[in-house]
Structures are given as C-alpha cells and as structure tokens.
Amino acid sequence: MTLQPITDPVFYAVAIPAVLLMGISKSGFGSGFGSLVVPMLALVVSVPQAAAIMMPLLLVMDVLGMAAFRKDFDKALLKFLIPFALLGTVVGTLSFRLLDTRMVAGIVGALTLLFLAQRLLFPPRPDQPPPPRWLGALLSITTGFTSFVAHAGGPPINAYVIPLKLKPVVFTATMAFLFFFVNLSKWVPYAWLGLLDWRNLATSLVLMPLAPLGVWVGVRMARHINAQLFYRLVYAGMFLTGIKLVWDGWF
C-alpha cells in the first residue's frame, strides 16, 4: 500500500493558508474564520474531500488547543452543549447522502448574516439576560450538523455563546473542548460513508506541520488580546464566513 498525497501545487497554494487559518481560529478567535477553510479548499477539491483532508488536522489542532487552555474552559457550559452537538452529528450522519451540501452552506451563511445583522441593529443592553437554554440546545444541534457536513460548526454556536460575554480565553477554551468532542465523533461516520481514504490521509500528513504552527499563533494572540477587539474579530470572521457560504450555496 502506497500513500500518495495530492501533488498539484495549486492545491497547496490554497491549502497552506487555509490550514494556518484553521489553526489560528482553533485557539485564538473561536470558529469564525475557521469556517472559511472548507469553502476555500472547495476551490480546488470537492467539499467531501476537503472535509476528509481536514479531519486528522482538526484532531491535532483540537488536542493542542485543549492542552493550551486546559484550565480555562467553562465546565458547566460544556456539559450543556456537548450532548446536543453530538446529536447534531448523528443527524448529519443519517442525512449526509441525501443532502445538497451547497444548500446547507447557503442556509448556514444566511443564518450567520442574520445573527450579525440582529447584533448590529439591536445591540444587547448591559442588563440583558443570556439567551434561553432551548436556543442553546437548538444551535448546538445545528453546530454538530453543519460541522459534520462542511466543518462549518462555528457560526451557529457563536450565535449562542457570544451573548454570554465570556472572557476571550474562556470562550476560546470552551470552543476548543466542544469541537474536540464533535470532531472526534465524526471519525467512524466518515469512514462508514467512505470519505476517508489513503490519498486524503497522505495529504493530511503533508499538511500536518502547519497545524501546531497555526495553533501556537492563535494561543499567543488569545492570551494577550483586548476583549472588545477579540469579539470584533470574531464578528469579522463570521461575516466573511457568512458571505462565502451564501455565495457557495446560492450562486
């Protein structure tokens, strides 16, 4: 058996910045920018292949992110979010072959832009209560689902967690642990659906050295960034993600 990675230089011209961006988003700025990665890779390979190539890289990034922020996560919030997010991956598994991934991308992008518009037009008051838990459950399921089909789980869960006004390092740590469990749960279904093959694995191994580099940059930034600037960057990442997903889904 020979591991033969992708050799097209155009692929790596897109993949190298995409993987670095994912690493930075994993440990520095939530998942806003990271949701751009599969749409970026889809410029040079199919969406299922892009998702499969990212799987081993995501596992390494998640482990590194958890190690860096192991003392900072919100345990109670995670205990609430994880079961619903895993339910979303089950929904994604059962419906994957029936889905038009472009339509899913378009819907996620539209919801992301609607959330941002709501935050801009109706900014939260200082005494505004946190979002209801039923909304957190629904958005967690959506996160598991969209993460399964396109590694685009960040925008839905951000819409619930951002209004909780966590410290940047707590936000980042909690997202790192949440997506570790979500991404780990996808391995067996991806193999069952035939999305994991030796060519994709070999390509992941070629890109693997970029994973710790991106995480390291993100960790350094997350621990030293001003909270207001942090959330502005999260919003910027969500905006770019929304635009890209809407474009991919509807045009």
TITORPA-410814 format. One record per residue (C-alpha): chain; x, y, z; residue in one letter; residue number from 1. Coordinates in steps of 0.2 Angstrom, whole numbers, plus 5000, padded with zeros to 4 digits. Layout:
! residues N
SESE  mol    c1    c2    c3  type  seq
SESE    A     X     Y     Z     A  NUM
...
***
This chain:
! residues 251
SESE  mol    c1    c2    c3  type  seq
SESE    A  5000  5000  5000     M    1
SESE    A  5007  5017  4995     T    2
SESE    A  5002  5033  5002     L    3
SESE    A  5002  5045  4988     Q    4
SESE    A  4997  5063  4993     P    5
SESE    A  4990  5076  4981     I    6
SESE    A  5004  5084  4971     T    7
SESE    A  4995  5098  4962     D    8
SESE    A  5004  5115  4968     P    9
SESE    A  4988  5125  4965     V   10
SESE    A  4980  5114  4979     F   11
SESE    A  4994  5118  4991     Y   12
SESE    A  4994  5137  4987     A   13
SESE    A  4976  5136  4994     V   14
SESE    A  4978  5123  5007     A   15
SESE    A  4993  5130  5016     I   16
SESE    A  4985  5147  5021     P   17
SESE    A  4968  5138  5024     A   18
SESE    A  4976  5126  5037     V   19
SESE    A  4985  5140  5046     L   20
SESE    A  4969  5150  5047     L   21
SESE    A  4960  5135  5054     M   22
SESE    A  4974  5133  5067     G   23
SESE    A  4973  5151  5072     I   24
SESE    A  4954  5151  5073     S   25
SESE    A  4955  5135  5084     K   26
SESE    A  4965  5143  5098     S   27
SESE    A  4963  5162  5095     G   28
SESE    A  4947  5168  5088     F   29
SESE    A  4933  5154  5091     G   30
SESE    A  4927  5147  5074     S   31
SESE    A  4923  5162  5064     G   32
SESE    A  4937  5162  5052     F   33
SESE    A  4939  5143  5053     G   34
SESE    A  4923  5140  5045     S   35
SESE    A  4931  5148  5029     L   36
SESE    A  4943  5133  5027     V   37
SESE    A  4932  5120  5018     V   38
SESE    A  4925  5133  5006     P   39
SESE    A  4942  5138  5002     M   40
SESE    A  4948  5121  4999     L   41
SESE    A  4932  5118  4989     A   42
SESE    A  4940  5129  4976     L   43
SESE    A  4952  5115  4972     V   44
SESE    A  4944  5099  4978     V   45
SESE    A  4927  5093  4981     S   46
SESE    A  4918  5098  4998     V   47
SESE    A  4918  5079  5004     P   48
SESE    A  4937  5078  5000     Q   49
SESE    A  4941  5094  5008     A   50
SESE    A  4932  5089  5024     A   51
SESE    A  4941  5072  5024     A   52
SESE    A  4958  5080  5022     I   53
SESE    A  4954  5092  5037     M   54
SESE    A  4949  5078  5049     M   55
SESE    A  4967  5072  5055     P   56
SESE    A  4972  5091  5056     L   57
SESE    A  4957  5095  5066     L   58
SESE    A  4961  5082  5078     L   59
SESE    A  4979  5088  5081     V   60
SESE    A  4973  5106  5082     M   61
SESE    A  4959  5101  5095     D   62
SESE    A  4971  5092  5106     V   63
SESE    A  4984  5106  5106     L   64
SESE    A  4970  5119  5109     G   65
SESE    A  4964  5109  5124     M   66
SESE    A  4982  5107  5131     A   67
SESE    A  4985  5126  5130     A   68
SESE    A  4968  5130  5138     F   69
SESE    A  4965  5116  5149     R   70
SESE    A  4962  5127  5165     K   71
SESE    A  4951  5140  5156     D   72
SESE    A  4936  5131  5149     F   73
SESE    A  4918  5133  5156     D   74
SESE    A  4914  5116  5163     K   75
SESE    A  4895  5119  5166     A   76
SESE    A  4893  5126  5148     L   77
SESE    A  4902  5112  5140     L   78
SESE    A  4891  5099  5150     K   79
SESE    A  4876  5108  5142     F   80
SESE    A  4882  5110  5124     L   81
SESE    A  4891  5093  5121     I   82
SESE    A  4876  5081  5121     P   83
SESE    A  4866  5092  5109     F   84
SESE    A  4881  5095  5097     A   85
SESE    A  4884  5076  5096     L   86
SESE    A  4865  5074  5092     L   87
SESE    A  4869  5085  5078     G   88
SESE    A  4882  5074  5071     T   89
SESE    A  4870  5059  5072     V   90
SESE    A  4858  5069  5061     V   91
SESE    A  4872  5074  5049     G   92
SESE    A  4877  5056  5048     T   93
SESE    A  4860  5049  5044     L   94
SESE    A  4856  5063  5031     S   95
SESE    A  4873  5065  5023     F   96
SESE    A  4869  5056  5007     R   97
SESE    A  4853  5065  5005     L   98
SESE    A  4860  5082  5007     L   99
SESE    A  4865  5095  4994     D  100
SESE    A  4880  5102  5003     T  101
SESE    A  4879  5118  4994     R  102
SESE    A  4861  5121  5000     M  103
SESE    A  4867  5118  5018     V  104
SESE    A  4881  5130  5016     A  105
SESE    A  4869  5143  5009     G  106
SESE    A  4857  5141  5024     I  107
SESE    A  4871  5142  5037     V  108
SESE    A  4878  5158  5029     G  109
SESE    A  4861  5166  5028     A  110
SESE    A  4858  5162  5047     L  111
SESE    A  4876  5169  5051     T  112
SESE    A  4872  5185  5042     L  113
SESE    A  4855  5187  5050     L  114
SESE    A  4863  5185  5068     F  115
SESE    A  4876  5198  5064     L  116
SESE    A  4863  5210  5057     A  117
SESE    A  4852  5207  5073     Q  118
SESE    A  4868  5211  5084     R  119
SESE    A  4871  5227  5074     L  120
SESE    A  4854  5234  5073     L  121
SESE    A  4848  5229  5090     F  122
SESE    A  4864  5229  5101     P  123
SESE    A  4862  5220  5118     P  124
SESE    A  4859  5230  5134     R  125
SESE    A  4871  5228  5148     P  126
SESE    A  4857  5221  5159     D  127
SESE    A  4851  5209  5145     Q  128
SESE    A  4848  5191  5151     P  129
SESE    A  4858  5177  5142     P  130
SESE    A  4849  5168  5128     P  131
SESE    A  4837  5154  5133     P  132
SESE    A  4843  5137  5135     R  133
SESE    A  4832  5130  5122     W  134
SESE    A  4840  5141  5109     L  135
SESE    A  4857  5135  5115     G  136
SESE    A  4851  5117  5113     A  137
SESE    A  4845  5120  5095     L  138
SESE    A  4860  5130  5090     L  139
SESE    A  4871  5116  5097     S  140
SESE    A  4862  5103  5087     I  141
SESE    A  4864  5114  5072     T  142
SESE    A  4883  5116  5075     T  143
SESE    A  4885  5097  5076     G  144
SESE    A  4876  5095  5060     F  145
SESE    A  4885  5109  5050     T  146
SESE    A  4901  5103  5057     S  147
SESE    A  4898  5086  5051     F  148
SESE    A  4893  5091  5033     V  149
SESE    A  4906  5105  5030     A  150
SESE    A  4916  5108  5046     H  151
SESE    A  4906  5124  5047     A  152
SESE    A  4900  5122  5065     G  153
SESE    A  4907  5139  5072     G  154
SESE    A  4894  5152  5067     P  155
SESE    A  4878  5143  5075     P  156
SESE    A  4886  5140  5092     I  157
SESE    A  4894  5158  5091     N  158
SESE    A  4877  5165  5090     A  159
SESE    A  4873  5157  5107     Y  160
SESE    A  4890  5159  5116     V  161
SESE    A  4894  5177  5111     I  162
SESE    A  4880  5184  5120     P  163
SESE    A  4886  5175  5136     L  164
SESE    A  4900  5188  5136     K  165
SESE    A  4914  5176  5141     L  166
SESE    A  4932  5181  5143     K  167
SESE    A  4941  5178  5127     P  168
SESE    A  4952  5165  5134     V  169
SESE    A  4936  5156  5142     V  170
SESE    A  4927  5157  5125     F  171
SESE    A  4942  5150  5116     T  172
SESE    A  4945  5136  5128     A  173
SESE    A  4927  5131  5129     T  174
SESE    A  4926  5131  5110     M  175
SESE    A  4942  5120  5109     A  176
SESE    A  4934  5107  5120     F  177
SESE    A  4917  5107  5112     L  178
SESE    A  4924  5104  5095     F  179
SESE    A  4936  5091  5100     F  180
SESE    A  4921  5080  5105     F  181
SESE    A  4912  5085  5089     V  182
SESE    A  4926  5081  5078     N  183
SESE    A  4931  5065  5087     L  184
SESE    A  4913  5059  5085     S  185
SESE    A  4914  5061  5066     K  186
SESE    A  4928  5048  5063     W  187
SESE    A  4918  5032  5062     V  188
SESE    A  4904  5040  5052     P  189
SESE    A  4916  5047  5039     Y  190
SESE    A  4924  5030  5037     A  191
SESE    A  4907  5022  5036     W  192
SESE    A  4902  5035  5022     L  193
SESE    A  4918  5031  5013     G  194
SESE    A  4925  5049  5015     L  195
SESE    A  4942  5043  5022     L  196
SESE    A  4954  5036  5010     D  197
SESE    A  4973  5034  5009     W  198
SESE    A  4976  5048  4997     R  199
SESE    A  4967  5060  5008     N  200
SESE    A  4976  5054  5024     L  201
SESE    A  4993  5056  5015     A  202
SESE    A  4988  5074  5010     T  203
SESE    A  4984  5077  5028     S  204
SESE    A  5001  5071  5034     L  205
SESE    A  5010  5083  5022     V  206
SESE    A  5000  5097  5029     L  207
SESE    A  5002  5092  5047     M  208
SESE    A  5017  5103  5052     P  209
SESE    A  5006  5118  5049     L  210
SESE    A  4994  5113  5062     A  211
SESE    A  5004  5117  5078     P  212
SESE    A  5011  5132  5070     L  213
SESE    A  4993  5139  5067     G  214
SESE    A  4988  5134  5085     V  215
SESE    A  5003  5142  5093     W  216
SESE    A  5000  5159  5084     V  217
SESE    A  4982  5158  5090     G  218
SESE    A  4986  5154  5108     V  219
SESE    A  4998  5169  5109     R  220
SESE    A  4985  5181  5102     M  221
SESE    A  4971  5174  5113     A  222
SESE    A  4980  5177  5129     R  223
SESE    A  4985  5195  5125     H  224
SESE    A  4971  5202  5115     I  225
SESE    A  4958  5215  5122     N  226
SESE    A  4941  5208  5124     A  227
SESE    A  4932  5221  5113     Q  228
SESE    A  4945  5218  5099     L  229
SESE    A  4943  5199  5101     F  230
SESE    A  4924  5199  5098     Y  231
SESE    A  4926  5212  5084     R  232
SESE    A  4937  5199  5075     L  233
SESE    A  4925  5185  5079     V  234
SESE    A  4911  5195  5071     Y  235
SESE    A  4923  5199  5056     A  236
SESE    A  4926  5180  5054     G  237
SESE    A  4908  5176  5055     M  238
SESE    A  4904  5190  5042     F  239
SESE    A  4917  5183  5030     L  240
SESE    A  4911  5166  5033     T  241
SESE    A  4893  5171  5030     G  242
SESE    A  4896  5179  5014     I  243
SESE    A  4907  5165  5007     K  244
SESE    A  4894  5151  5012     L  245
SESE    A  4880  5161  5005     V  246
SESE    A  4889  5163  4989     W  247
SESE    A  4894  5145  4988     D  248
SESE    A  4876  5140  4992     G  249
SESE    A  4866  5151  4981     W  250
SESE    A  4877  5157  4966     F  251
***
